[in-house]
Amino acid sequence: MEFFLVIEQGLDLMLTGMMTVFTFLGLLILLINLSSLIFRDLPDIKSNQDKNSESSNISDNHMRIINQINKRV
């Protein structure tokens, strides 16, 4: 009977640990998405390129890719 008690305690510990990790990761995902929504309204990189067009060596294709990545994040 002691063997089954040890197995039961092990399963309880495993489930508690798994739920803790699941809760932590879920909270982390929610916070990342929330911070993404908060910081989405930052100025666009394209407007900065217009101001510094002489000093910028980044091509238009690269700027479009960077802007697409910023929209996805």
mmCIF file of the C-alpha atoms, coordinates in Angstrom:
data_MODEL
# 
_entry.id   MODEL 
# 
loop_
_atom_site.group_PDB 
_atom_site.id 
_atom_site.type_symbol 
_atom_site.label_atom_id 
_atom_site.label_alt_id 
_atom_site.label_comp_id 
_atom_site.label_asym_id 
_atom_site.label_entity_id 
_atom_site.label_seq_id 
_atom_site.pdbx_PDB_ins_code 
_atom_site.Cartn_x 
_atom_site.Cartn_y 
_atom_site.Cartn_z 
_atom_site.occupancy 
_atom_site.B_iso_or_equiv 
_atom_site.pdbx_formal_charge 
_atom_site.auth_seq_id 
_atom_site.auth_comp_id 
_atom_site.auth_asym_id 
_atom_site.auth_atom_id 
_atom_site.pdbx_PDB_model_num 
ATOM 1  C CA . MET A 1 1  ? 0.000  0.000  0.000   1.00 0.00 ? 1  MET A CA 1 
ATOM 2  C CA . GLU A 1 2  ? 2.898  2.330  0.635   1.00 0.00 ? 2  GLU A CA 1 
ATOM 3  C CA . PHE A 1 3  ? 3.905  1.955  -3.013  1.00 0.00 ? 3  PHE A CA 1 
ATOM 4  C CA . PHE A 1 4  ? 0.561  3.310  -4.227  1.00 0.00 ? 4  PHE A CA 1 
ATOM 5  C CA . LEU A 1 5  ? 0.813  6.221  -1.795  1.00 0.00 ? 5  LEU A CA 1 
ATOM 6  C CA . VAL A 1 6  ? 4.204  7.161  -3.228  1.00 0.00 ? 6  VAL A CA 1 
ATOM 7  C CA . ILE A 1 7  ? 2.844  6.900  -6.797  1.00 0.00 ? 7  ILE A CA 1 
ATOM 8  C CA . GLU A 1 8  ? -0.141 9.079  -5.863  1.00 0.00 ? 8  GLU A CA 1 
ATOM 9  C CA . GLN A 1 9  ? 2.100  11.716 -4.286  1.00 0.00 ? 9  GLN A CA 1 
ATOM 10 C CA . GLY A 1 10 ? 4.346  11.636 -7.359  1.00 0.00 ? 10 GLY A CA 1 
ATOM 11 C CA . LEU A 1 11 ? 1.378  12.167 -9.675  1.00 0.00 ? 11 LEU A CA 1 
ATOM 12 C CA . ASP A 1 12 ? 0.120  15.036 -7.506  1.00 0.00 ? 12 ASP A CA 1 
ATOM 13 C CA . LEU A 1 13 ? 3.545  16.663 -7.591  1.00 0.00 ? 13 LEU A CA 1 
ATOM 14 C CA . MET A 1 14 ? 3.793  16.184 -11.367 1.00 0.00 ? 14 MET A CA 1 
ATOM 15 C CA . LEU A 1 15 ? 0.371  17.697 -12.018 1.00 0.00 ? 15 LEU A CA 1 
ATOM 16 C CA . THR A 1 16 ? 1.069  20.618 -9.698  1.00 0.00 ? 16 THR A CA 1 
ATOM 17 C CA . GLY A 1 17 ? 4.338  21.332 -11.468 1.00 0.00 ? 17 GLY A CA 1 
ATOM 18 C CA . MET A 1 18 ? 2.779  21.044 -14.918 1.00 0.00 ? 18 MET A CA 1 
ATOM 19 C CA . MET A 1 19 ? -0.051 23.404 -13.998 1.00 0.00 ? 19 MET A CA 1 
ATOM 20 C CA . THR A 1 20 ? 2.430  25.885 -12.550 1.00 0.00 ? 20 THR A CA 1 
ATOM 21 C CA . VAL A 1 21 ? 4.485  25.861 -15.755 1.00 0.00 ? 21 VAL A CA 1 
ATOM 22 C CA . PHE A 1 22 ? 1.351  26.072 -17.917 1.00 0.00 ? 22 PHE A CA 1 
ATOM 23 C CA . THR A 1 23 ? 0.056  29.036 -15.906 1.00 0.00 ? 23 THR A CA 1 
ATOM 24 C CA . PHE A 1 24 ? 3.420  30.811 -16.036 1.00 0.00 ? 24 PHE A CA 1 
ATOM 25 C CA . LEU A 1 25 ? 3.797  30.345 -19.799 1.00 0.00 ? 25 LEU A CA 1 
ATOM 26 C CA . GLY A 1 26 ? 0.200  31.417 -20.449 1.00 0.00 ? 26 GLY A CA 1 
ATOM 27 C CA . LEU A 1 27 ? 0.731  34.558 -18.390 1.00 0.00 ? 27 LEU A CA 1 
ATOM 28 C CA . LEU A 1 28 ? 3.981  35.240 -20.242 1.00 0.00 ? 28 LEU A CA 1 
ATOM 29 C CA . ILE A 1 29 ? 2.240  34.960 -23.626 1.00 0.00 ? 29 ILE A CA 1 
ATOM 30 C CA . LEU A 1 30 ? -0.549 37.291 -22.500 1.00 0.00 ? 30 LEU A CA 1 
ATOM 31 C CA . LEU A 1 31 ? 1.933  39.875 -21.223 1.00 0.00 ? 31 LEU A CA 1 
ATOM 32 C CA . ILE A 1 32 ? 3.945  39.754 -24.463 1.00 0.00 ? 32 ILE A CA 1 
ATOM 33 C CA . ASN A 1 33 ? 0.805  40.335 -26.524 1.00 0.00 ? 33 ASN A CA 1 
ATOM 34 C CA . LEU A 1 34 ? -0.322 43.120 -24.209 1.00 0.00 ? 34 LEU A CA 1 
ATOM 35 C CA . SER A 1 35 ? 3.035  44.892 -24.450 1.00 0.00 ? 35 SER A CA 1 
ATOM 36 C CA . SER A 1 36 ? 2.895  44.480 -28.223 1.00 0.00 ? 36 SER A CA 1 
ATOM 37 C CA . LEU A 1 37 ? -0.435 46.298 -28.276 1.00 0.00 ? 37 LEU A CA 1 
ATOM 38 C CA . ILE A 1 38 ? 0.856  49.054 -26.024 1.00 0.00 ? 38 ILE A CA 1 
ATOM 39 C CA . PHE A 1 39 ? 4.028  49.742 -28.009 1.00 0.00 ? 39 PHE A CA 1 
ATOM 40 C CA . ARG A 1 40 ? 2.421  49.368 -31.450 1.00 0.00 ? 40 ARG A CA 1 
ATOM 41 C CA . ASP A 1 41 ? 1.785  53.123 -31.722 1.00 0.00 ? 41 ASP A CA 1 
ATOM 42 C CA . LEU A 1 42 ? 5.465  54.021 -31.942 1.00 0.00 ? 42 LEU A CA 1 
ATOM 43 C CA . PRO A 1 43 ? 6.542  56.198 -34.901 1.00 0.00 ? 43 PRO A CA 1 
ATOM 44 C CA . ASP A 1 44 ? 6.999  54.428 -38.204 1.00 0.00 ? 44 ASP A CA 1 
ATOM 45 C CA . ILE A 1 45 ? 10.538 53.781 -39.427 1.00 0.00 ? 45 ILE A CA 1 
ATOM 46 C CA . LYS A 1 46 ? 9.614  55.049 -42.902 1.00 0.00 ? 46 LYS A CA 1 
ATOM 47 C CA . SER A 1 47 ? 8.988  58.578 -41.568 1.00 0.00 ? 47 SER A CA 1 
ATOM 48 C CA . ASN A 1 48 ? 12.436 58.554 -39.983 1.00 0.00 ? 48 ASN A CA 1 
ATOM 49 C CA . GLN A 1 49 ? 13.964 57.514 -43.289 1.00 0.00 ? 49 GLN A CA 1 
ATOM 50 C CA . ASP A 1 50 ? 12.440 60.521 -45.041 1.00 0.00 ? 50 ASP A CA 1 
ATOM 51 C CA . LYS A 1 51 ? 14.100 62.843 -42.525 1.00 0.00 ? 51 LYS A CA 1 
ATOM 52 C CA . ASN A 1 52 ? 17.504 61.192 -42.837 1.00 0.00 ? 52 ASN A CA 1 
ATOM 53 C CA . SER A 1 53 ? 17.460 60.163 -46.495 1.00 0.00 ? 53 SER A CA 1 
ATOM 54 C CA . GLU A 1 54 ? 20.960 61.520 -47.143 1.00 0.00 ? 54 GLU A CA 1 
ATOM 55 C CA . SER A 1 55 ? 22.599 59.604 -44.312 1.00 0.00 ? 55 SER A CA 1 
ATOM 56 C CA . SER A 1 56 ? 20.614 56.384 -44.739 1.00 0.00 ? 56 SER A CA 1 
ATOM 57 C CA . ASN A 1 57 ? 22.049 53.519 -46.793 1.00 0.00 ? 57 ASN A CA 1 
ATOM 58 C CA . ILE A 1 58 ? 19.037 51.225 -46.341 1.00 0.00 ? 58 ILE A CA 1 
ATOM 59 C CA . SER A 1 59 ? 17.243 50.360 -49.571 1.00 0.00 ? 59 SER A CA 1 
ATOM 60 C CA . ASP A 1 60 ? 13.488 50.676 -50.024 1.00 0.00 ? 60 ASP A CA 1 
ATOM 61 C CA . ASN A 1 61 ? 13.085 46.890 -50.111 1.00 0.00 ? 61 ASN A CA 1 
ATOM 62 C CA . HIS A 1 62 ? 14.792 46.560 -46.749 1.00 0.00 ? 62 HIS A CA 1 
ATOM 63 C CA . MET A 1 63 ? 12.653 49.301 -45.269 1.00 0.00 ? 63 MET A CA 1 
ATOM 64 C CA . ARG A 1 64 ? 9.480  47.562 -46.486 1.00 0.00 ? 64 ARG A CA 1 
ATOM 65 C CA . ILE A 1 65 ? 10.644 44.323 -44.870 1.00 0.00 ? 65 ILE A CA 1 
ATOM 66 C CA . ILE A 1 66 ? 11.459 46.102 -41.598 1.00 0.00 ? 66 ILE A CA 1 
ATOM 67 C CA . ASN A 1 67 ? 8.052  47.826 -41.588 1.00 0.00 ? 67 ASN A CA 1 
ATOM 68 C CA . GLN A 1 68 ? 6.273  44.512 -42.247 1.00 0.00 ? 68 GLN A CA 1 
ATOM 69 C CA . ILE A 1 69 ? 8.130  42.921 -39.345 1.00 0.00 ? 69 ILE A CA 1 
ATOM 70 C CA . ASN A 1 70 ? 7.196  45.836 -37.079 1.00 0.00 ? 70 ASN A CA 1 
ATOM 71 C CA . LYS A 1 71 ? 3.536  45.452 -38.041 1.00 0.00 ? 71 LYS A CA 1 
ATOM 72 C CA . ARG A 1 72 ? 3.635  41.728 -37.208 1.00 0.00 ? 72 ARG A CA 1 
ATOM 73 C CA . VAL A 1 73 ? 5.310  42.249 -33.853 1.00 0.00 ? 73 VAL A CA 1 
# 
